[in-house]
Amino acid sequence: MATLAYLAKITLTVAIIVLITETSNRSLFLASLFASIPIVSILAILWMHNDGKSGEDIAIFADGVLLLIIPSLICFFLISYLLRNG
């Protein structure tokens, strides 16, 4: 049963990535919108809850995600700048 749940998690995660990349062929803005929604974080929280993690553990995870927003923003600014400027 655990293997089936693990495969479901992988399948859903891959489906989200494929959805975003396929959407980018039609609309870069829409693909950006899908990618910016914290789908992965929300799914991780749901899976952690389903796996029996405590509310405290999930809160620590959410705090970590929140703290890493700033480095992520810097990364995307740098990628955008570097791609536009060779």
Secondary structure, 3 states (H helix, E strand, C coil): CHHHHHHHHHHHHHHHHHHHHHHHCCCHHHHHHHHHCCHHHHHHHHHHHHCCCCHHHHHHHHHHHHHCHHHHHHHHHHHHHHHHCC
